[in-house]
Amino acid sequence: MSRLGFCYCFHAVGQGLFASGRLEDGEKRRRFDWVFDCGTSSSQAYIAREIIHYQSQFRPSQIDLFCISHFDQDHINGAFDLLRIQPIRTLILPYFSIVNRMQIALSTRNISGAFLNFLIDPAGYLSTLADANIGEIIYIVGGGEPPPEAGVPSPDDDRPQGDGPRDYNFEGDFKLHDLNIPPPIPPVEPPVTLAGKGAAGRVRMLSHLQAFSVSRVWEFVFYNINKPNSILAPLQGKVTQIVNANRYSDGSYDGKKMVEELRKEYDNVFGKSGAKRNAISLVAYGGPQRASRVRNGVLLGSDVPLMSPAPRSLYPANQQYTQMRAMSCIGIRYFGDFPLDSPPMLLPIRQHFGIPRWNNQNVLQVPHHGSRHSWYCGAVREFPSGASVFSSRITSIKHPSPIVWIDLAGRGIMAVNEYHRAFFRGYLDF
């Protein structure tokens, strides 16, 4: 019998999200580390503290999979710091067009030059920032119909997928491989807006219909609601033209002039009220594959209080979460800021992941810090039982919303803020 240990951690960054996880062989000689988002709109001291905590407690030699759900600053501003100091094997970004990315620029007050450069070319900016610290960058593209019944290609298929696995040479009763990554799809917008010189040869675009596998014992599956929109193709060409026209020879941009020209163009298309900010966030699932012949699975969790100067009355008491789930019902689902505001928004997600993966979820990162605009009453009935994690500022009135909190009551609520982390650990026997 082989044993695979794992853990999930939600770090104390206040109003934002910084989550990490690890797979580890039974003898703790080899591991696979991942991070989902890294940012905060609270004090940057919190994100700096948690990055130090992550490095000192987890001690990753590299982050094998780093996923950024979307481009709001409270989910990415810490990622820039982490990328500078930590090698990244594979960086996952959601694909959405330059039209959508510039909508974010137009709705961001006093946008900085660095953030504007990032929105224009996320992969190129991050490659320039981290350079040798990033191995490859993958854009996850939405769209396409899921296969019948399975939701995504079945993980029961033991045949190598895409380029085939790259062996990590784990020394144990089983071997963990690098992600089995499918072949890329053709670019859906001009390369100049996808990757600068720093990212040349490192960027691929993949469909969200494909599951990523780690040694065929664990998998990651993504969902992107956004898909290429042919209706916006003429505007996309105009936006690209404006961006390129305001680029200096040294690669920087005339941000003020560019934003003014973009705003006029968007007003012509969407009206004087301006374009609505792109509400999009990559959803990610992680858990054991059905093909991995799991014989036993255990998941335990608890909140981890830090020393807090804040009165206890400022935040609700966490429910101690200690639960054992038979077999492999121990997966985790990250929603980022996905707008889960109605049943029609949830149904395609369930169809995409399929019933086995959906029922395997035991830890839920509640969308958008528990905002009532990203959760509809009664949605809890559509989720398997397990732990519900909120990550928000300790003094926030809107996050989490009392409506969302009440809806999830009895589901092992874990409030992560500036002073509380949440930590889950478990193991699988094969």
N, C-alpha and C positions, 0 to 999 in steps of 0.2 A: 504494500500500500504506500502511496506517495502523499505527501501533505504540502499544500500551498497556503501560506499565510497571506493575509491582506489587511489593509487598514485604509480608512477614509478620515480625513481631517478637514474641519472648517476653521479657519484661522480668525483671530479676533482683530478685525480691521475696522469695525464700526460700520458706517454706511457704505457698503461695497461688497465685494466678494473675492475671497482668496481661498481656494480649496485644493487639496492635494491628496494623493493616494499612492499606494505601493503594493506590488505583488512581491512575494519572497518565497524562495524554496525552503523546504523543511529545515535545512541546516544553516540557513541564513547566509549562504555564500554567494548567491546571485539574486538580483532583484530587477524589477521594472517599475520606474517612478513616473507619475504623471501629475500635472497641475492643470486646474480649470480656473481661468481668470485670475487676475492679481491686481486689485486696485481698490481705492477708497475715495470718497468725497469728504471723509473726516480728516483729522490731522494726519499728515504724511508720516508723523512719528510712529503711528500704529503700524503702517505697512512696513516701515523700516524695521520695527521690532519683530514683526512676524516673519519677515524674510530671514532675519538672524536666527529666530527660533526654528524655522524650517531647516535651515542649513545645519544648525547645531544638533537638532534632535533627529532629523531624517538622514543627514549626511549623504545626500545623493552625489555620486560621482558625475552623473549627468541626469538631466530630465529627459526621459525617453519620449514622452508625448506631452506637449504643452498646447492646450486648447484655449483660444480666445473666443468667447461666445459672440461678442459684438463690440462696437467701437465707442461706447460711452466711457468717459474718463474714469468713472468710479469702478470700472472693471478692467482697465488697462494701464493706468498710470504707474502702478507698481511693477507691471510686467516689463517696462523699459529698464528698471533698475535690476530686476532679476535676470533679464537677458544679458546684461553687461557682465555679470559675474558668474553665471551658471551655464555650462554647455547644454544645448538643446539638440536632441537627436531629430525630432520631427515637430514642427510647429504647424498647428491647425488653425486656419482662419476661415470665417464664413465668407463665401462669395456673395457680394451684391454690387451692382454696377456703380460706375463713377457718378451716375445721376443720383443714386441713393446716397452715396458717400458725401456728395456735395450738399445734399439736403441737410446732413448733420452739420456741415460747416456753416451753412446759412442760419441754422438755429442755435449755434453756439455763440454766446456773447463774448466779445473780446478774445476771439480765438487766437491762440499763439501760433507763431510760425512753425514750430515743431509739430503741433497737432495738425495743422493744415497740411504739412508735408506728409504726415502719416496717412491722412485721409486720401490724399491724391494717389499715393502709391504705398499701401501698407507693407507689402513684401519688400519693396526696395528700401523703404525707410528702416525697417527692422534689420535688414541685412547690413545696411550701412552702420547702424547703431551697434550691432553685436558681431557682425562679420563672421569670424571663424567660429563663434559660439553656436551658430545655427547650422545644422546639417542639411535639412530640406524643409521647404515650406509648401503646404498643401492647402489649396482653396477647396472648400466643400460647396458644391453647387447643388441647389435644389431643383425640383421639377422631376417629371417622369412618374409613371404609374407603378406602384409596388406590385410585385408578382402575386398571383393568387395565393391566399391562405397564409403564406409565410410572412408577408409584410416586407421582407428583404431576403436576399439569397440565403438559403438555409445554411446554418453553421454545421449541420450534420454531414455536409459534404466534406470528405477528408482530402479531396484533391487540392493541390496548391492553387492559390488564387493570384491572378495578376502576375507580378514579376517573380512570385515564389518567395519563400521565407529566407531571411538572412539570419544565420544561426548565431545566437548569443553565447553558445558553448556553456550553457549551464551544466554544472556537475551535480547531478542528483539522479533520482529515479526517473525523472523526466527532464526534458530540455525545453527551456523557454526560448522562443525565437523572436526576432524583431517582428514588427507588424507585417502581416501579409497584406500588402497594399495593391489594389487593382490598377490596371493600366490607366493612364490619364485620358481625359476627354479633350477635344479641341478647344482652344481659347475662345471665349465668348465676347471679348472686347479687345481693342488694340493693345499689343504687348507694352507699349509705352506707359499705359496706365496700370499695368499689372506688376511690373517688376523693373526696377532700375538696374544699373550696371552691377550694383552690389549683390543682386539676387540672381544674376544670370546663371542659367543652368540648374538652379535649385528649386524652381517653382513648378508645381504641377497643379492641375485642376481635376478633381475627382467628383463623381456623382455620390450623393448621399444614399443611394440605393445599395451600396456595398458595405458589408460589415468588415471591420478591421480585426484581425485575429492575432492573439499573442500565444504562440505555441499550440494553437487549437485547444487551449484550456480556458482562455479568457478572451473576451471580445469587447470592442468599442463600436458603437453604432451611433451615427449622427443624423440629425434631421434639420433641414434648412427650408423654411417655408417660402423663402424668396427664390424665384427662378427667373431666367432671362426673359425679358419682356420686349417683344418685337415692336409694340406700340411706342415705346420710348426710344427706339433706335435713332430717329432723326434728332431728338434732343441729346442723346448720348454723343452723337457726332459733334454737335454744336458745343457741348460742355467740354469735350476733349480738345476741341479747337481753342476755346477760351483758355483752358489750363495751359496748353502748350504755348500760346501766344504771350502769356505772362510769366514765362520761365526765363530766368537769366542764364547766361552762359556758364555760370558756376553751379547750376543745378538748383538754386534757390528760386523763390517765387515772389512776385509783387502781389502780396496777399490782399491788400486793401483794394487795389484796382480789379483784381480777379473776382473778389466777392461782389463788388458793385456790378460788374458785367454779368456775373452768374445770376444775381438777384433779378436784374432786368429780364433775363432770358426765362427764368422760372416764373416771374410774374406774367409774362406773355402766355405761358403754357398753362399754369395752374391758377392764375388770377392774382389780384392784389393781396389777398390774404396770405399768400405764400404757400409753399408745399408743406404738407404735414410731415413731421419728422419720421424717418423710417423706423417703424416699430418691428424690429427683427432681432432675433437672438437664436443662436445655434443651440439646439437641444442635444444632449449627449447621454448615452447609456453605457454603463460598464457592468459586466458580470460574467459568470462562468458560462461557457458554451454548453449547449445541450449534448454535444458530441464528446464532452470531456469525461463522461462516465463518473460523475460525482456520486460518491457513496454516502457522504455525510457533509453537512455544512452548518457552521455555527457563526452567529453574529452577535456581538455585545457592544453596547455603546453607553456613553455618559458625557455630561457636560464637564468642562474643565475650567473652574473659576480661577481667575487671576486676582491679585490684590487690587481692590477697587476702592477709590475714594468716594464713589457715588453711593447715596443712600439706597438700601435694599428696595425701598418702596418704588424706586424709579423704574424697575423692570419686574415683570412677572416671574414667579419661581419656575424654573425649568422642571419638567417631569423627568425623573431619572429613567433612562431608557435601557432596559436590559431584557433582551428577548432572544430566544433561540428559535431558529426556523429550520425545519427539516429540509434535508437535501440542499438544493442550490438556490433557495429563495432569499438571496442576500445581495442582489444587485443594487446599483445606485443610479439615480437619474438627476442630471443637472439641467435646469431650465434657464439659467441666466436671468434675463429680463423678458422672457417670452410672454406675449400678451394673451394669457389664457383666460380671456374674458367671456367666452361663450362656448356652448357645446360644439358648434361648427369648427372652432379653433382646435378643440381637443380630438375630435374624431379622426382627422387625417393622421395625427401623431400616433394614435393607437393602431391604426391600420398599418402605418409605416413600420412600427416596431414589431407588430404581431403579438398574438395572445401570449405565447410562452415567455417572451421577454417582458411584456407588460406585467404579467403576474409575478415575475421574478424580482421585481423592484421591492426593496425593503427600506431604502433611505431616499427621501425626496428633498431636494433643494427647492424650497417654495419660490415660485417666480417673482421677480422684481421686489425682493425684500418684504413680500407680503402685502403689496399694494392692492387695494380693492379694485383698481382698474386692470389688474392682470390676473384676477381670479373671480370666477362666478360662484355664487352660492349653490351649494350642492355638488360642486366638482369633486369633493372628497369621496363621494360614493363611487366615482369612476376609478379610484386608485386603490391598489392593494394596501392592507394595513402595514404599518411600519412607523419609522421615525420621520418627522417633518422638521426641517431645519430652516429657520429664518436668520438672515444675516443683515442686520441694520443697526443704525445708531441707537444708543441706549436711551436717549431722550426723545427720539422721534415719535411724533404723534400719529403720523400716517403709516409708518412702517414698523411693525406690521399693523394692518388695519384690524380693529376689533372684530369686524365681520369675518375676515379670513381666519383670525385666531380662533374664533368660536366654531367656525366650520370644521377646523382641523382638531378641535379639542378631543382628547382621548386617543390621539394618534402619536403619542410620544413626542410632543413638541419640544424642540431644542432652540433656545434663543441665543444666537451668536451675536456678540456686539464688541465693544472695545475691551471688555473685561471677561468675556466668556468664550472659550473655544468649544467645539464639539468634536469628539473623537470616537470612532468606531473601529473595532478590530474583529477579526474572525479567521477561520481557516476552512479549507476544503480538503477532504480525503478522497483519493481516487482509487 
